[in-house]
Amino acid sequence: MKKNQHVVPSGDEWAVRGEGNSKKTRITQTQREAIEIARTIARKEQSELVIHGKDGRIRQKDSYGNDPFPPRG
């Protein structure tokens, strides 16, 4: 099953979490490290990478799957 990968703040650290999972996949010291791990998983699973800011709000999304709404042009 393809699960979108979320990079979320976890205290003073950052976590990678599959969408719908309560358990975190990985915890890292930096957001950059968490993004690289989540990007690798998202590419492998052909899903989306969703990056959250320190405030928990979504700040960026990258799609590595079959995008139902690809950009035109």
mmCIF file of the N, C-alpha and C atoms, coordinates in Angstrom:
data_MODEL
# 
_entry.id   MODEL 
# 
loop_
_atom_site.group_PDB 
_atom_site.id 
_atom_site.type_symbol 
_atom_site.label_atom_id 
_atom_site.label_alt_id 
_atom_site.label_comp_id 
_atom_site.label_asym_id 
_atom_site.label_entity_id 
_atom_site.label_seq_id 
_atom_site.pdbx_PDB_ins_code 
_atom_site.Cartn_x 
_atom_site.Cartn_y 
_atom_site.Cartn_z 
_atom_site.occupancy 
_atom_site.B_iso_or_equiv 
_atom_site.pdbx_formal_charge 
_atom_site.auth_seq_id 
_atom_site.auth_comp_id 
_atom_site.auth_asym_id 
_atom_site.auth_atom_id 
_atom_site.pdbx_PDB_model_num 
ATOM 1   N N  . MET A 1 1  ? 0.851  -1.190 0.000   1.00 0.00 ? 1  MET A N  1 
ATOM 2   C CA . MET A 1 1  ? 0.000  0.000  0.000   1.00 0.00 ? 1  MET A CA 1 
ATOM 3   C C  . MET A 1 1  ? 0.888  1.242  0.000   1.00 0.00 ? 1  MET A C  1 
ATOM 4   N N  . LYS A 1 2  ? 0.568  2.168  -0.859  1.00 0.00 ? 2  LYS A N  1 
ATOM 5   C CA . LYS A 1 2  ? 1.346  3.401  -0.970  1.00 0.00 ? 2  LYS A CA 1 
ATOM 6   C C  . LYS A 1 2  ? 0.909  4.383  0.103   1.00 0.00 ? 2  LYS A C  1 
ATOM 7   N N  . LYS A 1 3  ? 1.869  4.776  0.940   1.00 0.00 ? 3  LYS A N  1 
ATOM 8   C CA . LYS A 1 3  ? 1.560  5.739  1.990   1.00 0.00 ? 3  LYS A CA 1 
ATOM 9   C C  . LYS A 1 3  ? 2.374  6.996  1.766   1.00 0.00 ? 3  LYS A C  1 
ATOM 10  N N  . ASN A 1 4  ? 1.695  8.135  1.815   1.00 0.00 ? 4  ASN A N  1 
ATOM 11  C CA . ASN A 1 4  ? 2.417  9.397  1.747   1.00 0.00 ? 4  ASN A CA 1 
ATOM 12  C C  . ASN A 1 4  ? 3.325  9.498  2.966   1.00 0.00 ? 4  ASN A C  1 
ATOM 13  N N  . GLN A 1 5  ? 4.502  10.073 2.766   1.00 0.00 ? 5  GLN A N  1 
ATOM 14  C CA . GLN A 1 5  ? 5.483  10.205 3.836   1.00 0.00 ? 5  GLN A CA 1 
ATOM 15  C C  . GLN A 1 5  ? 5.482  11.643 4.345   1.00 0.00 ? 5  GLN A C  1 
ATOM 16  N N  . HIS A 1 6  ? 5.337  11.789 5.644   1.00 0.00 ? 6  HIS A N  1 
ATOM 17  C CA . HIS A 1 6  ? 5.292  13.114 6.260   1.00 0.00 ? 6  HIS A CA 1 
ATOM 18  C C  . HIS A 1 6  ? 6.562  13.348 7.075   1.00 0.00 ? 6  HIS A C  1 
ATOM 19  N N  . VAL A 1 7  ? 7.128  14.546 6.939   1.00 0.00 ? 7  VAL A N  1 
ATOM 20  C CA . VAL A 1 7  ? 8.239  14.992 7.775   1.00 0.00 ? 7  VAL A CA 1 
ATOM 21  C C  . VAL A 1 7  ? 7.627  15.962 8.783   1.00 0.00 ? 7  VAL A C  1 
ATOM 22  N N  . VAL A 1 8  ? 7.681  15.573 10.060  1.00 0.00 ? 8  VAL A N  1 
ATOM 23  C CA . VAL A 1 8  ? 6.991  16.347 11.094  1.00 0.00 ? 8  VAL A CA 1 
ATOM 24  C C  . VAL A 1 8  ? 7.927  16.662 12.259  1.00 0.00 ? 8  VAL A C  1 
ATOM 25  N N  . PRO A 1 9  ? 7.684  17.792 12.946  1.00 0.00 ? 9  PRO A N  1 
ATOM 26  C CA . PRO A 1 9  ? 8.498  18.090 14.130  1.00 0.00 ? 9  PRO A CA 1 
ATOM 27  C C  . PRO A 1 9  ? 8.186  17.090 15.239  1.00 0.00 ? 9  PRO A C  1 
ATOM 28  N N  . SER A 1 10 ? 9.208  16.727 15.999  1.00 0.00 ? 10 SER A N  1 
ATOM 29  C CA . SER A 1 10 ? 9.052  15.790 17.115  1.00 0.00 ? 10 SER A CA 1 
ATOM 30  C C  . SER A 1 10 ? 9.909  16.312 18.268  1.00 0.00 ? 10 SER A C  1 
ATOM 31  N N  . GLY A 1 11 ? 9.354  17.217 19.042  1.00 0.00 ? 11 GLY A N  1 
ATOM 32  C CA . GLY A 1 11 ? 10.135 17.870 20.096  1.00 0.00 ? 11 GLY A CA 1 
ATOM 33  C C  . GLY A 1 11 ? 11.210 18.729 19.450  1.00 0.00 ? 11 GLY A C  1 
ATOM 34  N N  . ASP A 1 12 ? 12.458 18.507 19.833  1.00 0.00 ? 12 ASP A N  1 
ATOM 35  C CA . ASP A 1 12 ? 13.580 19.240 19.240  1.00 0.00 ? 12 ASP A CA 1 
ATOM 36  C C  . ASP A 1 12 ? 14.145 18.511 18.025  1.00 0.00 ? 12 ASP A C  1 
ATOM 37  N N  . GLU A 1 13 ? 13.519 17.404 17.663  1.00 0.00 ? 13 GLU A N  1 
ATOM 38  C CA . GLU A 1 13 ? 13.997 16.596 16.538  1.00 0.00 ? 13 GLU A CA 1 
ATOM 39  C C  . GLU A 1 13 ? 12.947 16.579 15.430  1.00 0.00 ? 13 GLU A C  1 
ATOM 40  N N  . TRP A 1 14 ? 13.215 15.794 14.395  1.00 0.00 ? 14 TRP A N  1 
ATOM 41  C CA . TRP A 1 14 ? 12.299 15.661 13.266  1.00 0.00 ? 14 TRP A CA 1 
ATOM 42  C C  . TRP A 1 14 ? 11.995 14.187 13.049  1.00 0.00 ? 14 TRP A C  1 
ATOM 43  N N  . ALA A 1 15 ? 10.791 13.903 12.601  1.00 0.00 ? 15 ALA A N  1 
ATOM 44  C CA . ALA A 1 15 ? 10.389 12.515 12.404  1.00 0.00 ? 15 ALA A CA 1 
ATOM 45  C C  . ALA A 1 15 ? 9.838  12.307 10.994  1.00 0.00 ? 15 ALA A C  1 
ATOM 46  N N  . VAL A 1 16 ? 10.007 11.085 10.517  1.00 0.00 ? 16 VAL A N  1 
ATOM 47  C CA . VAL A 1 16 ? 9.395  10.631 9.268   1.00 0.00 ? 16 VAL A CA 1 
ATOM 48  C C  . VAL A 1 16 ? 8.274  9.696  9.691   1.00 0.00 ? 16 VAL A C  1 
ATOM 49  N N  . ARG A 1 17 ? 7.075  9.938  9.137   1.00 0.00 ? 17 ARG A N  1 
ATOM 50  C CA . ARG A 1 17 ? 5.920  9.132  9.525   1.00 0.00 ? 17 ARG A CA 1 
ATOM 51  C C  . ARG A 1 17 ? 5.078  8.835  8.297   1.00 0.00 ? 17 ARG A C  1 
ATOM 52  N N  . GLY A 1 18 ? 4.727  7.577  8.109   1.00 0.00 ? 18 GLY A N  1 
ATOM 53  C CA . GLY A 1 18 ? 3.821  7.211  7.025   1.00 0.00 ? 18 GLY A CA 1 
ATOM 54  C C  . GLY A 1 18 ? 2.423  7.697  7.351   1.00 0.00 ? 18 GLY A C  1 
ATOM 55  N N  . GLU A 1 19 ? 1.707  8.175  6.337   1.00 0.00 ? 19 GLU A N  1 
ATOM 56  C CA . GLU A 1 19 ? 0.358  8.703  6.554   1.00 0.00 ? 19 GLU A CA 1 
ATOM 57  C C  . GLU A 1 19 ? -0.532 7.636  7.173   1.00 0.00 ? 19 GLU A C  1 
ATOM 58  N N  . GLY A 1 20 ? -1.238 8.019  8.236   1.00 0.00 ? 20 GLY A N  1 
ATOM 59  C CA . GLY A 1 20 ? -2.141 7.098  8.913   1.00 0.00 ? 20 GLY A CA 1 
ATOM 60  C C  . GLY A 1 20 ? -1.467 6.286  10.009  1.00 0.00 ? 20 GLY A C  1 
ATOM 61  N N  . ASN A 1 21 ? -0.143 6.335  10.073  1.00 0.00 ? 21 ASN A N  1 
ATOM 62  C CA . ASN A 1 21 ? 0.587  5.607  11.116  1.00 0.00 ? 21 ASN A CA 1 
ATOM 63  C C  . ASN A 1 21 ? 0.714  6.466  12.365  1.00 0.00 ? 21 ASN A C  1 
ATOM 64  N N  . SER A 1 22 ? 0.531  5.859  13.522  1.00 0.00 ? 22 SER A N  1 
ATOM 65  C CA . SER A 1 22 ? 0.757  6.598  14.763  1.00 0.00 ? 22 SER A CA 1 
ATOM 66  C C  . SER A 1 22 ? 2.230  6.506  15.149  1.00 0.00 ? 22 SER A C  1 
ATOM 67  N N  . LYS A 1 23 ? 2.888  5.426  14.730  1.00 0.00 ? 23 LYS A N  1 
ATOM 68  C CA . LYS A 1 23 ? 4.296  5.228  15.044  1.00 0.00 ? 23 LYS A CA 1 
ATOM 69  C C  . LYS A 1 23 ? 5.176  5.913  13.997  1.00 0.00 ? 23 LYS A C  1 
ATOM 70  N N  . LYS A 1 24 ? 6.241  6.532  14.459  1.00 0.00 ? 24 LYS A N  1 
ATOM 71  C CA . LYS A 1 24 ? 7.165  7.212  13.553  1.00 0.00 ? 24 LYS A CA 1 
ATOM 72  C C  . LYS A 1 24 ? 8.115  6.200  12.935  1.00 0.00 ? 24 LYS A C  1 
ATOM 73  N N  . THR A 1 25 ? 8.413  6.379  11.649  1.00 0.00 ? 25 THR A N  1 
ATOM 74  C CA . THR A 1 25 ? 9.322  5.488  10.938  1.00 0.00 ? 25 THR A CA 1 
ATOM 75  C C  . THR A 1 25 ? 10.756 5.729  11.377  1.00 0.00 ? 25 THR A C  1 
ATOM 76  N N  . ARG A 1 26 ? 11.161 6.997  11.419  1.00 0.00 ? 26 ARG A N  1 
ATOM 77  C CA . ARG A 1 26 ? 12.529 7.375  11.816  1.00 0.00 ? 26 ARG A CA 1 
ATOM 78  C C  . ARG A 1 26 ? 12.486 8.709  12.535  1.00 0.00 ? 26 ARG A C  1 
ATOM 79  N N  . ILE A 1 27 ? 13.423 8.913  13.453  1.00 0.00 ? 27 ILE A N  1 
ATOM 80  C CA . ILE A 1 27 ? 13.589 10.210 14.120  1.00 0.00 ? 27 ILE A CA 1 
ATOM 81  C C  . ILE A 1 27 ? 15.019 10.668 13.835  1.00 0.00 ? 27 ILE A C  1 
ATOM 82  N N  . THR A 1 28 ? 15.162 11.935 13.432  1.00 0.00 ? 28 THR A N  1 
ATOM 83  C CA . THR A 1 28 ? 16.472 12.477 13.084  1.00 0.00 ? 28 THR A CA 1 
ATOM 84  C C  . THR A 1 28 ? 16.723 13.783 13.834  1.00 0.00 ? 28 THR A C  1 
ATOM 85  N N  . GLN A 1 29 ? 17.964 14.223 13.803  1.00 0.00 ? 29 GLN A N  1 
ATOM 86  C CA . GLN A 1 29 ? 18.336 15.469 14.464  1.00 0.00 ? 29 GLN A CA 1 
ATOM 87  C C  . GLN A 1 29 ? 17.926 16.694 13.649  1.00 0.00 ? 29 GLN A C  1 
ATOM 88  N N  . THR A 1 30 ? 17.950 16.556 12.302  1.00 0.00 ? 30 THR A N  1 
ATOM 89  C CA . THR A 1 30 ? 17.666 17.713 11.446  1.00 0.00 ? 30 THR A CA 1 
ATOM 90  C C  . THR A 1 30 ? 16.502 17.432 10.502  1.00 0.00 ? 30 THR A C  1 
ATOM 91  N N  . GLN A 1 31 ? 15.846 18.511 10.089  1.00 0.00 ? 31 GLN A N  1 
ATOM 92  C CA . GLN A 1 31 ? 14.764 18.387 9.122   1.00 0.00 ? 31 GLN A CA 1 
ATOM 93  C C  . GLN A 1 31 ? 15.308 17.895 7.784   1.00 0.00 ? 31 GLN A C  1 
ATOM 94  N N  . ARG A 1 32 ? 16.486 18.384 7.399   1.00 0.00 ? 32 ARG A N  1 
ATOM 95  C CA . ARG A 1 32 ? 17.091 17.993 6.123   1.00 0.00 ? 32 ARG A CA 1 
ATOM 96  C C  . ARG A 1 32 ? 17.290 16.480 6.046   1.00 0.00 ? 32 ARG A C  1 
ATOM 97  N N  . GLU A 1 33 ? 17.784 15.890 7.126   1.00 0.00 ? 33 GLU A N  1 
ATOM 98  C CA . GLU A 1 33 ? 18.010 14.443 7.169   1.00 0.00 ? 33 GLU A CA 1 
ATOM 99  C C  . GLU A 1 33 ? 16.679 13.690 7.049   1.00 0.00 ? 33 GLU A C  1 
ATOM 100 N N  . ALA A 1 34 ? 15.661 14.174 7.760   1.00 0.00 ? 34 ALA A N  1 
ATOM 101 C CA . ALA A 1 34 ? 14.337 13.541 7.703   1.00 0.00 ? 34 ALA A CA 1 
ATOM 102 C C  . ALA A 1 34 ? 13.754 13.633 6.292   1.00 0.00 ? 34 ALA A C  1 
ATOM 103 N N  . ILE A 1 35 ? 13.959 14.769 5.626   1.00 0.00 ? 35 ILE A N  1 
ATOM 104 C CA . ILE A 1 35 ? 13.439 14.954 4.267   1.00 0.00 ? 35 ILE A CA 1 
ATOM 105 C C  . ILE A 1 35 ? 14.095 13.960 3.315   1.00 0.00 ? 35 ILE A C  1 
ATOM 106 N N  . GLU A 1 36 ? 15.403 13.772 3.427   1.00 0.00 ? 36 GLU A N  1 
ATOM 107 C CA . GLU A 1 36 ? 16.102 12.831 2.542   1.00 0.00 ? 36 GLU A CA 1 
ATOM 108 C C  . GLU A 1 36 ? 15.590 11.404 2.726   1.00 0.00 ? 36 GLU A C  1 
ATOM 109 N N  . ILE A 1 37 ? 15.384 10.998 3.970   1.00 0.00 ? 37 ILE A N  1 
ATOM 110 C CA . ILE A 1 37 ? 14.866 9.655  4.258   1.00 0.00 ? 37 ILE A CA 1 
ATOM 111 C C  . ILE A 1 37 ? 13.454 9.512  3.701   1.00 0.00 ? 37 ILE A C  1 
ATOM 112 N N  . ALA A 1 38 ? 12.600 10.497 3.982   1.00 0.00 ? 38 ALA A N  1 
ATOM 113 C CA . ALA A 1 38 ? 11.207 10.448 3.520   1.00 0.00 ? 38 ALA A CA 1 
ATOM 114 C C  . ALA A 1 38 ? 11.129 10.483 1.996   1.00 0.00 ? 38 ALA A C  1 
ATOM 115 N N  . ARG A 1 39 ? 12.008 11.266 1.352   1.00 0.00 ? 39 ARG A N  1 
ATOM 116 C CA . ARG A 1 39 ? 12.024 11.346 -0.117  1.00 0.00 ? 39 ARG A CA 1 
ATOM 117 C C  . ARG A 1 39 ? 12.372 9.986  -0.724  1.00 0.00 ? 39 ARG A C  1 
ATOM 118 N N  . THR A 1 40 ? 13.338 9.304  -0.143  1.00 0.00 ? 40 THR A N  1 
ATOM 119 C CA . THR A 1 40 ? 13.725 7.974  -0.628  1.00 0.00 ? 40 THR A CA 1 
ATOM 120 C C  . THR A 1 40 ? 12.551 6.999  -0.532  1.00 0.00 ? 40 THR A C  1 
ATOM 121 N N  . ILE A 1 41 ? 11.862 7.019  0.607   1.00 0.00 ? 41 ILE A N  1 
ATOM 122 C CA . ILE A 1 41 ? 10.706 6.133  0.800   1.00 0.00 ? 41 ILE A CA 1 
ATOM 123 C C  . ILE A 1 41 ? 9.591  6.495  -0.179  1.00 0.00 ? 41 ILE A C  1 
ATOM 124 N N  . ALA A 1 42 ? 9.302  7.791  -0.332  1.00 0.00 ? 42 ALA A N  1 
ATOM 125 C CA . ALA A 1 42 ? 8.225  8.241  -1.227  1.00 0.00 ? 42 ALA A CA 1 
ATOM 126 C C  . ALA A 1 42 ? 8.519  7.842  -2.678  1.00 0.00 ? 42 ALA A C  1 
ATOM 127 N N  . ARG A 1 43 ? 9.769  7.969  -3.110  1.00 0.00 ? 43 ARG A N  1 
ATOM 128 C CA . ARG A 1 43 ? 10.134 7.557  -4.474  1.00 0.00 ? 43 ARG A CA 1 
ATOM 129 C C  . ARG A 1 43 ? 9.921  6.059  -4.652  1.00 0.00 ? 43 ARG A C  1 
ATOM 130 N N  . LYS A 1 44 ? 10.370 5.285  -3.669  1.00 0.00 ? 44 LYS A N  1 
ATOM 131 C CA . LYS A 1 44 ? 10.250 3.828  -3.730  1.00 0.00 ? 44 LYS A CA 1 
ATOM 132 C C  . LYS A 1 44 ? 8.786  3.400  -3.782  1.00 0.00 ? 44 LYS A C  1 
ATOM 133 N N  . GLU A 1 45 ? 7.951  4.053  -2.990  1.00 0.00 ? 45 GLU A N  1 
ATOM 134 C CA . GLU A 1 45 ? 6.528  3.703  -2.917  1.00 0.00 ? 45 GLU A CA 1 
ATOM 135 C C  . GLU A 1 45 ? 5.674  4.473  -3.920  1.00 0.00 ? 45 GLU A C  1 
ATOM 136 N N  . GLN A 1 46 ? 6.294  5.348  -4.687  1.00 0.00 ? 46 GLN A N  1 
ATOM 137 C CA . GLN A 1 46 ? 5.589  6.204  -5.649  1.00 0.00 ? 46 GLN A CA 1 
ATOM 138 C C  . GLN A 1 46 ? 4.421  6.923  -4.979  1.00 0.00 ? 46 GLN A C  1 
ATOM 139 N N  . SER A 1 47 ? 4.738  7.608  -3.899  1.00 0.00 ? 47 SER A N  1 
ATOM 140 C CA . SER A 1 47 ? 3.724  8.349  -3.142  1.00 0.00 ? 47 SER A CA 1 
ATOM 141 C C  . SER A 1 47 ? 4.156  9.804  -3.016  1.00 0.00 ? 47 SER A C  1 
ATOM 142 N N  . GLU A 1 48 ? 3.542  10.519 -2.095  1.00 0.00 ? 48 GLU A N  1 
ATOM 143 C CA . GLU A 1 48 ? 3.876  11.932 -1.916  1.00 0.00 ? 48 GLU A CA 1 
ATOM 144 C C  . GLU A 1 48 ? 4.743  12.144 -0.694  1.00 0.00 ? 48 GLU A C  1 
ATOM 145 N N  . LEU A 1 49 ? 5.574  13.164 -0.779  1.00 0.00 ? 49 LEU A N  1 
ATOM 146 C CA . LEU A 1 49 ? 6.369  13.630 0.351   1.00 0.00 ? 49 LEU A CA 1 
ATOM 147 C C  . LEU A 1 49 ? 5.702  14.911 0.838   1.00 0.00 ? 49 LEU A C  1 
ATOM 148 N N  . VAL A 1 50 ? 5.339  14.946 2.117   1.00 0.00 ? 50 VAL A N  1 
ATOM 149 C CA . VAL A 1 50 ? 4.678  16.113 2.698   1.00 0.00 ? 50 VAL A CA 1 
ATOM 150 C C  . VAL A 1 50 ? 5.579  16.641 3.812   1.00 0.00 ? 50 VAL A C  1 
ATOM 151 N N  . ILE A 1 51 ? 6.069  17.875 3.649   1.00 0.00 ? 51 ILE A N  1 
ATOM 152 C CA . ILE A 1 51 ? 6.992  18.463 4.606   1.00 0.00 ? 51 ILE A CA 1 
ATOM 153 C C  . ILE A 1 51 ? 6.251  19.500 5.455   1.00 0.00 ? 51 ILE A C  1 
ATOM 154 N N  . HIS A 1 52 ? 6.316  19.311 6.763   1.00 0.00 ? 52 HIS A N  1 
ATOM 155 C CA . HIS A 1 52 ? 5.676  20.226 7.698   1.00 0.00 ? 52 HIS A CA 1 
ATOM 156 C C  . HIS A 1 52 ? 6.737  21.147 8.302   1.00 0.00 ? 52 HIS A C  1 
ATOM 157 N N  . GLY A 1 53 ? 6.346  22.364 8.645   1.00 0.00 ? 53 GLY A N  1 
ATOM 158 C CA . GLY A 1 53 ? 7.244  23.297 9.320   1.00 0.00 ? 53 GLY A CA 1 
ATOM 159 C C  . GLY A 1 53 ? 7.248  23.041 10.817  1.00 0.00 ? 53 GLY A C  1 
ATOM 160 N N  . LYS A 1 54 ? 8.031  23.828 11.544  1.00 0.00 ? 54 LYS A N  1 
ATOM 161 C CA . LYS A 1 54 ? 8.110  23.703 13.006  1.00 0.00 ? 54 LYS A CA 1 
ATOM 162 C C  . LYS A 1 54 ? 6.743  23.859 13.665  1.00 0.00 ? 54 LYS A C  1 
ATOM 163 N N  . ASP A 1 55 ? 5.864  24.655 13.031  1.00 0.00 ? 55 ASP A N  1 
ATOM 164 C CA . ASP A 1 55 ? 4.528  24.882 13.589  1.00 0.00 ? 55 ASP A CA 1 
ATOM 165 C C  . ASP A 1 55 ? 3.560  23.739 13.266  1.00 0.00 ? 55 ASP A C  1 
ATOM 166 N N  . GLY A 1 56 ? 4.037  22.731 12.518  1.00 0.00 ? 56 GLY A N  1 
ATOM 167 C CA . GLY A 1 56 ? 3.198  21.588 12.183  1.00 0.00 ? 56 GLY A CA 1 
ATOM 168 C C  . GLY A 1 56 ? 2.388  21.755 10.905  1.00 0.00 ? 56 GLY A C  1 
ATOM 169 N N  . ARG A 1 57 ? 2.363  22.976 10.358  1.00 0.00 ? 57 ARG A N  1 
ATOM 170 C CA . ARG A 1 57 ? 1.591  23.223 9.138   1.00 0.00 ? 57 ARG A CA 1 
ATOM 171 C C  . ARG A 1 57 ? 2.381  22.773 7.916   1.00 0.00 ? 57 ARG A C  1 
ATOM 172 N N  . ILE A 1 58 ? 1.664  22.291 6.903   1.00 0.00 ? 58 ILE A N  1 
ATOM 173 C CA . ILE A 1 58 ? 2.305  21.836 5.667   1.00 0.00 ? 58 ILE A CA 1 
ATOM 174 C C  . ILE A 1 58 ? 2.970  23.022 4.977   1.00 0.00 ? 58 ILE A C  1 
ATOM 175 N N  . ARG A 1 59 ? 4.241  22.862 4.613   1.00 0.00 ? 59 ARG A N  1 
ATOM 176 C CA . ARG A 1 59 ? 4.946  23.939 3.914   1.00 0.00 ? 59 ARG A CA 1 
ATOM 177 C C  . ARG A 1 59 ? 5.349  23.552 2.503   1.00 0.00 ? 59 ARG A C  1 
ATOM 178 N N  . GLN A 1 60 ? 5.366  22.245 2.202   1.00 0.00 ? 60 GLN A N  1 
ATOM 179 C CA . GLN A 1 60 ? 5.774  21.817 0.860   1.00 0.00 ? 60 GLN A CA 1 
ATOM 180 C C  . GLN A 1 60 ? 5.294  20.395 0.607   1.00 0.00 ? 60 GLN A C  1 
ATOM 181 N N  . LYS A 1 61 ? 4.976  20.111 -0.667  1.00 0.00 ? 61 LYS A N  1 
ATOM 182 C CA . LYS A 1 61 ? 4.600  18.759 -1.081  1.00 0.00 ? 61 LYS A CA 1 
ATOM 183 C C  . LYS A 1 61 ? 5.347  18.424 -2.359  1.00 0.00 ? 61 LYS A C  1 
ATOM 184 N N  . ASP A 1 62 ? 5.815  17.188 -2.452  1.00 0.00 ? 62 ASP A N  1 
ATOM 185 C CA . ASP A 1 62 ? 6.424  16.687 -3.679  1.00 0.00 ? 62 ASP A CA 1 
ATOM 186 C C  . ASP A 1 62 ? 5.784  15.350 -3.994  1.00 0.00 ? 62 ASP A C  1 
ATOM 187 N N  . SER A 1 63 ? 5.394  15.151 -5.258  1.00 0.00 ? 63 SER A N  1 
ATOM 188 C CA . SER A 1 63 ? 4.755  13.907 -5.659  1.00 0.00 ? 63 SER A CA 1 
ATOM 189 C C  . SER A 1 63 ? 5.716  13.052 -6.467  1.00 0.00 ? 63 SER A C  1 
ATOM 190 N N  . TYR A 1 64 ? 5.813  11.788 -6.084  1.00 0.00 ? 64 TYR A N  1 
ATOM 191 C CA . TYR A 1 64 ? 6.666  10.835 -6.797  1.00 0.00 ? 64 TYR A CA 1 
ATOM 192 C C  . TYR A 1 64 ? 5.846  9.685  -7.369  1.00 0.00 ? 64 TYR A C  1 
ATOM 193 N N  . GLY A 1 65 ? 4.529  9.866  -7.417  1.00 0.00 ? 65 GLY A N  1 
ATOM 194 C CA . GLY A 1 65 ? 3.654  8.812  -7.926  1.00 0.00 ? 65 GLY A CA 1 
ATOM 195 C C  . GLY A 1 65 ? 2.962  9.265  -9.183  1.00 0.00 ? 65 GLY A C  1 
ATOM 196 N N  . ASN A 1 66 ? 1.857  8.625  -9.467  1.00 0.00 ? 66 ASN A N  1 
ATOM 197 C CA . ASN A 1 66 ? 1.042  8.992  -10.618 1.00 0.00 ? 66 ASN A CA 1 
ATOM 198 C C  . ASN A 1 66 ? 0.120  10.131 -10.191 1.00 0.00 ? 66 ASN A C  1 
ATOM 199 N N  . ASP A 1 67 ? 0.528  11.343 -10.496 1.00 0.00 ? 67 ASP A N  1 
ATOM 200 C CA . ASP A 1 67 ? -0.217 12.526 -10.098 1.00 0.00 ? 67 ASP A CA 1 
ATOM 201 C C  . ASP A 1 67 ? -1.508 12.618 -10.921 1.00 0.00 ? 67 ASP A C  1 
ATOM 202 N N  . PRO A 1 68 ? -2.679 12.613 -10.255 1.00 0.00 ? 68 PRO A N  1 
ATOM 203 C CA . PRO A 1 68 ? -3.941 12.701 -11.001 1.00 0.00 ? 68 PRO A CA 1 
ATOM 204 C C  . PRO A 1 68 ? -4.135 14.064 -11.640 1.00 0.00 ? 68 PRO A C  1 
ATOM 205 N N  . PHE A 1 69 ? -3.387 15.071 -11.212 1.00 0.00 ? 69 PHE A N  1 
ATOM 206 C CA . PHE A 1 69 ? -3.492 16.417 -11.762 1.00 0.00 ? 69 PHE A CA 1 
ATOM 207 C C  . PHE A 1 69 ? -2.103 16.935 -12.140 1.00 0.00 ? 69 PHE A C  1 
ATOM 208 N N  . PRO A 1 70 ? -1.479 16.343 -13.168 1.00 0.00 ? 70 PRO A N  1 
ATOM 209 C CA . PRO A 1 70 ? -0.136 16.796 -13.530 1.00 0.00 ? 70 PRO A CA 1 
ATOM 210 C C  . PRO A 1 70 ? -0.155 18.238 -14.039 1.00 0.00 ? 70 PRO A C  1 
ATOM 211 N N  . PRO A 1 71 ? 0.950  18.965 -13.866 1.00 0.00 ? 71 PRO A N  1 
ATOM 212 C CA . PRO A 1 71 ? 0.983  20.340 -14.354 1.00 0.00 ? 71 PRO A CA 1 
ATOM 213 C C  . PRO A 1 71 ? 0.895  20.387 -15.881 1.00 0.00 ? 71 PRO A C  1 
ATOM 214 N N  . ARG A 1 72 ? 0.269  21.427 -16.377 1.00 0.00 ? 72 ARG A N  1 
ATOM 215 C CA . ARG A 1 72 ? 0.140  21.570 -17.842 1.00 0.00 ? 72 ARG A CA 1 
ATOM 216 C C  . ARG A 1 72 ? 1.328  22.326 -18.382 1.00 0.00 ? 72 ARG A C  1 
ATOM 217 N N  . GLY A 1 73 ? 1.675  22.014 -19.641 1.00 0.00 ? 73 GLY A N  1 
ATOM 218 C CA . GLY A 1 73 ? 2.717  22.784 -20.329 1.00 0.00 ? 73 GLY A CA 1 
ATOM 219 C C  . GLY A 1 73 ? 4.058  22.216 -20.297 1.00 0.00 ? 73 GLY A C  1 
# 
